[in-house]
């Protein structure tokens, strides 16, 4: 009985993941607004009823895609921070590493592209916008705390407020994402490292 239940759960999880992967392809192909559950079902080789068994609507599918990539990003940031001993080193590893991950993972890039381009203008995605806003606020609070510790150590520019430094990092990171996705205007090798160092030189003594 336990083996049968485990197999059933595994099959359900595989089906759910296949639907999410298919939804991501469809959102990327035609945009969130034009995507339909009917087309997602057909692309996945399933019935619309099978989709409704796992998801109530396409907004739920979009939300789960975003939640998944946010968890992935949290794990990546935690791993990258371990490579640096100082706050400056940690920031460098994180900012460079996130963009390199963006360049190396088509799935991650597709979801980030959707977040940047598709979350506005759709009332049913208000929950996603609020989640992203709350995440950004948590990131800013964490960065502000780190920069306050830098101030105490005398390595942050004295005239620079900690929350301003935190805001600069978040804006810079988002714009690196945007420019990579839209233009591929820089390389992810030494040029990316130089771009990150330009920011850090404006923050630390």
N, C-alpha and C positions, 0 to 999 in steps of 0.2 A: 504493500500500500504506500509506504513512504517513498519507495523508488518511483512508483507511478506518479505520485504527487510532485516529486522533484522533477521528473521528466516533463510533466504538464507545465510546471512553472517555467522551466527552461525554454520550452517551446513558445510559451506566451511572451517571454522576455525577448526571444529572437524575433518573433512576429512584430512586437512593439518597436524593436530597434530597426527592423526593415522598413516599417512605416515611417519612422523618423528620418531615416536616410533618404527614403523616396521623397518625403516632404521637403527636405533640404534641397534636393535636386530641383524640385518643381518651384520652390520659392526662388531659387537662384535663377532658374530659366525664365520665368515669367513675372517674378515679383510676388510679394505676399498678397497684394490686393487682387490679382488676377488668378491666383491659384485656387483650385477647388478640391474639396474632399473626393469628389467623383473622379477627377483626373488622377489624384494621388493614389486612390484605390486601384484604378486601371493600370497605372504605371507599376504598382507593386504586385499586380496579378491577383488582386483580392476584390472582394465585394465591398460596397460602401458600408454594408452592415458590419463587416469585419473591422472596418476602420472605427465605426461608432462603438464597437465593443471595447476599444482601447482608448479612444479619444472622443471627447464630446464635441469638439470643433477644431478648426485649424489654428485658432489662437492658442489652444492648449498645446498643440504640437510645436508651435513657434516658441512658446514659453519653455517647454522642456528642452528644446535645442539650446536656448540661451542659458538655462540653468546648468546644462551639462558643460558648456564651454566655460562658464564662470567657475565651476568646480575644477575643471582642467587648469584654468589660469591660476587659481589659488595654489594648487599643488605645484605648478611650475615656478611660481614666485617663491614659494617656501624653499624649493630645491635650489633656485638660483641664489637666494640670499645666503645660503650656507657657504657659498664660494668666497664671500667677502668678509673681512674682519671689521672694517670700519663702515660707517653709514655710507660714505662716499663710494667705497668699493661695492657694497651691496646694491646701491642704486645703479651703478654702472652695469653690473652683471644682470640685474633685472631688466633695465631698459634695453640693453643690447639683446639679451636672451629672448625677450618677448617678441621682438621684431624678427629675429631669426626663426623663431617658432612659427610666426605668421608666414614667413617665406617658405618654410619647409612642410607645412601642413595644409593642404588644400581644404580640408574640412574646416579647420579652425578659421582660415581666411574667409571661407564662404559664410560662416556664421557671423564673424566680425563685420563683414560687408553688409549683411542683413541688419545687424544692430545699428550700423551707422546710417544706412539708407532707408530702412523700411519701418522703423519703429514709430516715426512721426506720421500723423494723419490718419491713423486707424484707431478709433475709439476703443475697440476690443483689446488693444495692446496697452492700455493704460497701466495694467498691472505690471507689465514688463518694464515700462518706463519708470514706474515707481521703484521697482526692484533695482534697476540700474542706477537710479538716482541715490538710493540708500547705500548701495555698494560704493559709489563714488564718495559719498560723505564719510563712510567708514575708512576708505583709503586715505582721504584727506586728514582725518583725525589721527590715523596712525603715522602718516608722514609728518604731521605737525609735531607730534610727540618726539619723533626721531630728530627733527630739526631743533627742537628745544634742547635735547641732549647735546646736540652739536654746538649750540650756543654756549652751553655750560662748559664745554670742552674748549671753547675759543676757536673753533674751526669754521663757524658760519660767519659770513660777513655781518658785522655788528648792526648795520643799518637795515638789514633784511629781516622782516618779520617771518616767523616760522610758518604761519599759515599762508603767507605769500609765496614762500619757497615751495610749500606743498602744492599750491595751486599751479605754480610754474611747471612742476614735474608732471602733474596730471594733464595739463594742456599740451605739453611737449610730447608726452607719450601718445595722446590721442591723435595729434597731428602727424606723428611718425606713422601711425596706423593708416591714417587717411591718405598720406602721400604715397605710401607703399602700394596700397590697394588701387588708388586712382592712376598713378603715374609711373610706378617703379623708378622713381627719379633718383634713387641712390642705391649703391651696392650694399649688401649685407656683410661685407668684409670690413676693411679698414675704414672705409668712408662712413659706415654706420657708427663705428666706434668714435670717429672724430666728431660726428654730429652730437653724440651723447656727451663727449668731453666738453664741447662748447657750452652746453647747458651747465654741466657740473662746475666749470670754471667760473660761472656767474653766481654760484651759490656758496662755494667753499673758498676759504683763504688758502 
